[in-house]
Amino acid sequence: MMKKTITVLMALILAIGLLAGCSNKEADGSSNGKKVDLRIWSFTDELKKPIKTFEEKNGVKVELTIVPIADYPTKLKPVLESGVGAPDVFTGEIAFLKQWVDAGYWENLSEKPYNVDKLADKYTPYVFDLGKDKDGNVRALSWQTTPGGIYYKRSIAKEVLGTDDPTKIGEMLNSMDNVFAVAEKMKAKGYRMFPDEGSIRWFSQGNNPTAWVDKDKKVQLTDEKIEFMSYAKELRKKNYTALASEWSPAWYESMDKPVKVKEGGKEVETQVFSYVLPTWGLHSVLKDNVKKSVGDWAVTSGPSPYFWGGTWLGVYNKSKNKKLAYDFVKMMTQDDEFLTKWSKETGDVLSYLPVTDSIKDNFSDKFLGGQNNYTFFLDQAQKIEPGIVTKYDQQLDTFYGNAVRDYVDGKKSKEAAIKDFYQKAQNAFPELKVPKK
């Protein structure tokens, strides 16, 4: 089962301790005296099984080093700079991917003998695009795509909306105004639309996906993102959420049973109707925390497509084992036989289209009442706009998330919260341009 590092309000941020704690080898340890043919570094354990397959297939020994995500960039950079103890292959998470593709540590896969540009049309566009450096050269590839949706409880949908059909529910949620109309119906029946206000942050781009920073280094706080502040405030004001903040005990608890919330000065019991999560949220979040309501779930689209997370990998440009290193990258990202088996075992939604085209029609998930979520997510992935991710995103997302929270909590006015966001962005990145006022 795929395990992903996770993010917090308004950011592709990471829940550090989820699963990166164990490793085959500590970052500064030894390989027990065994001859190692290939060294791989990652922040997650999801490569363990593929590595075993690669070893058996090629008769080689691979050493995997897993570094907790909080330490990963700071531990990896020195060894890449010096070359001492450096990996032949290393992974990158979406939160810091753009920094790594432009840093020059990954081999240029657009050049000979790799020539991966010839494979561009075989990948989900936004996934292939994210692996490119500022000059358009491919430095990293990913086997997965991580679009998101809205997971909801079928029984509540039938009771309140008269249907549990994902297509029909998606039509009811195709704009923020419609989302709020459904939220009002949920509240009237004693339910809560979302666990918390942060749930709608993924729709803050609306139908106008725009990079946080443009080519002239100007911070772009779009009307849609500003409007998100008002939507978040309204969710709180109208009691449309269970006030269960993301990754909190109450957030997990409300997935499978009623929770208590305060309303009108008294405590009432309610159930949460839906969660906004990506592909991996099904396997690494919902399935890990839901026992009673298995089969009572489905997934559908929201007001706009979005993606959350992802793992890319490439070849270290100073590796002495580049051919073997790229053989592993190829297996993970282009091998039909391996990827077909991998997707069926893990449920990972692949970015490599030749395989997805051959397997997508045969998926069915019991947790989702037999729904084929694979075709749904592949369709969503094709709608994601390439080219909007920048190296500033993680920090700016965090700053803006804090600004939204201050406004929702009543600590600051909308204008003051926005001003504070710009000031923090300027302090963190002096090269960026923000409004003078």
Protein Blocks (a to p, Z undefined) as FASTA:
>chain_A
ZZdddddehiacddfklmmmbcfbdfklceehpacfbdcddfbfklmmmmmmmmmmnopa
cddddddfklmmmmmmmmmmnopopafbdcddfklmmmmmmnomaccfkbcfklmmmmmm
mpcfklmmmmpcfkopafbdcfbdcdddddddfklmmmmnopabfklmmmmmmcfklmmm
mmmmmmmnopafbfblklmmmmmnmmmdccfbdfkopacddfklmmmmmmmmmmmmnopa
ghiaehiaklmmmmmoccdddeehiacddddfbdcddfklmmmmmmmmpmklgoiaccdd
dfbdcdeejddddddfkbcklmmmmmmmmmmmmpmklmmmmmmmnopacfblklmmmmmm
mgccfklnopafklmmmmmmmmpcghiacfklmmmmmmmmmmmmmmmnopacfklmmmmm
mmmmmmmmmmbccdfZZ
